[in-house]
Amino acid sequence: MKKGFAVKLIITMLALLITAGITPGIYINGLWAGFWAALILGIVNILIKPVFTILTLPLTILTLGLFIFVINGLMLLITAALVPGFTVSGLFAAIIGSIILSICTWVINKVLD
């Protein structure tokens, strides 16, 4: 089933709120901060992540793809820098948070399908 933009945004927001509840070092102050964090994270993933992925392709190949987790963590850190009320305490928290965020998003999508 194809999901629209609003549904994807709500799924990402819910996954971010769950991730903030599970991961030490990631904090969201309210639903609005979660909404804006989900929106900005989507924009960052569309505009900045491809550039990072291409620039670090040799390192990603060398680490057999594991460096993608670092890139995802960096996207969370960039989002936290842009959104007031969304805080990520460091790179390690961002990497763990990005893994949990991916799992939460996957589970929510499977439940809704």
Phi, psi and omega per residue, in radians:
M1 nan 2.278 -3.137
K2 -1.440 2.268 -3.124
K3 -1.793 2.501 3.106
G4 -1.403 3.065 -3.098
F5 -1.047 -0.785 -3.091
A6 -1.108 -0.709 3.136
V7 -1.153 -0.760 3.103
K8 -1.076 -0.685 3.131
L9 -1.136 -0.754 3.122
I10 -1.154 -0.694 3.100
I11 -1.089 -0.784 3.125
T12 -1.129 -0.704 3.120
M13 -1.105 -0.788 3.118
L14 -1.094 -0.743 3.118
A15 -1.127 -0.668 3.085
L16 -1.131 -0.709 3.128
L17 -1.144 -0.715 3.085
I18 -1.127 -0.773 3.133
T19 -1.055 -0.733 3.120
A20 -1.135 -0.561 3.105
G21 -1.280 -0.499 -3.076
I22 -1.603 -0.731 -2.965
T23 -1.575 2.108 3.018
P24 -1.194 2.357 3.136
G25 1.795 -0.122 3.074
I26 -2.078 2.183 -3.073
Y27 -2.308 2.421 3.046
I28 -2.227 2.176 -3.131
N29 -1.664 1.372 3.033
G30 1.767 2.933 -3.099
L31 -1.195 -0.644 -3.138
W32 -1.137 -0.698 3.084
A33 -1.117 -0.673 3.076
G34 -1.120 -0.708 3.102
F35 -1.090 -0.851 -3.114
W36 -1.168 -0.641 3.109
A37 -1.119 -0.724 3.110
A38 -1.118 -0.744 -3.139
L39 -1.139 -0.848 -3.125
I40 -1.166 -0.656 3.094
L41 -1.065 -0.712 3.084
G42 -1.077 -0.754 3.132
I43 -1.164 -0.749 3.111
V44 -1.077 -0.741 3.128
N45 -1.141 -0.515 3.128
I46 -1.389 -0.727 -3.000
L47 -1.637 -0.737 -2.978
I48 -1.725 -0.670 -3.062
K49 -1.013 -0.731 3.114
P50 -1.063 -0.627 3.126
V51 -1.150 -0.819 3.102
F52 -1.055 -0.735 -3.098
T53 -1.111 -0.751 3.141
I54 -1.205 -0.743 -3.114
L55 -1.161 -0.509 -3.109
T56 -1.838 0.300 -3.103
L57 -0.983 -0.769 3.107
P58 -1.042 -0.727 3.112
L59 -1.163 -0.653 3.098
T60 -1.129 -0.721 3.098
I61 -1.162 -0.739 -3.136
L62 -1.074 -0.617 -3.134
T63 -1.647 0.240 3.132
L64 0.990 0.648 3.056
G65 1.593 -0.143 -3.092
L66 -1.187 -0.394 3.137
F67 -1.170 -0.295 3.074
I68 -1.044 -0.592 3.092
F69 -1.086 -0.671 3.099
V70 -1.154 -0.740 3.113
I71 -1.076 -0.769 3.108
N72 -1.083 -0.695 3.073
G73 -1.099 -0.695 3.091
L74 -1.112 -0.618 3.091
M75 -1.132 -0.658 3.067
L76 -1.148 -0.714 3.110
L77 -1.125 -0.710 3.096
I78 -1.092 -0.757 3.117
T79 -1.080 -0.751 3.129
A80 -1.101 -0.576 3.111
A81 -1.219 -0.446 -3.070
L82 -1.671 -0.363 -3.027
V83 -1.950 2.024 3.049
P84 -1.189 2.418 -3.130
G85 1.621 -0.095 3.065
F86 -2.067 2.042 -3.029
T87 -2.180 2.323 3.005
V88 -2.155 2.166 -2.969
S89 -1.327 -0.357 -3.133
G90 -3.118 3.124 -3.073
L91 -1.145 -0.708 -3.128
F92 -1.102 -0.780 3.087
A93 -1.085 -0.660 3.133
A94 -1.158 -0.714 3.141
I95 -1.167 -0.831 3.099
I96 -1.075 -0.753 3.111
G97 -1.077 -0.670 3.140
S98 -1.191 -0.593 3.084
I99 -1.184 -0.812 3.125
I100 -1.133 -0.681 3.100
L101 -1.059 -0.746 3.118
S102 -1.101 -0.740 3.130
I103 -1.143 -0.785 3.132
C104 -1.080 -0.773 3.126
T105 -1.084 -0.738 3.125
W106 -1.086 -0.805 -3.119
V107 -1.113 -0.794 -3.139
I108 -1.083 -0.754 3.112
N109 -1.084 -0.701 3.129
K110 -1.155 -0.673 3.119
V111 -1.138 -0.668 -3.099
L112 -1.379 -0.316 -3.138
D113 -1.387 nan nan
